[in-house]
Amino acid sequence: MFLLDWYREYLEIKYNSRKLKNEVVVEEKVCQSCETLRQQLEFSNYEKTQLLNKLLKEPEPEPKPAPAPEITRPKSIPWHVRRQLLEAEDRVKAQRLRDVAKPDAEVAKVSTEDLEKELKIAEQEREGQAAG
């Protein structure tokens, strides 16, 4: 009997040590990189759910802008007023056609010549002030 009691105690000790060993394995520390990856996964999943909610959300109806007030014109315009309007439009068109016909080099040349004249005048004034 003594031998059987001793063997039973031995088996209990062995069983308890295995049980403690398994608990230690379960309570093992998690490495830092695993924890970082877990946090990044949670953040990524949160972003995906936010985007999905935004996409699935029904769009809000856009407010329609108020219509611009309509300008009412008289149905009949006197001839002298109409003639003045047409002449003004023709003058604008003619001016645009004249401006388009000029090459940019000539326009730039004239403007540079004017600037050179102005610079000479300013230079002469300075010389006159310095001498006087």
Secondary structure, 3 states (H helix, E strand, C coil): CHHHHHHHHHHHHHHHHHHHHHHHHHCCCCCHHHHHHHHHHHHHHHHHHHHHHHHHCCCCCCCCCCCCCCCCCCCCCCHHHHHHHHHHHHHHHHHHHHHHHCCHHHHHHHHHHHHHHHHHHHHHHHHHHHHC
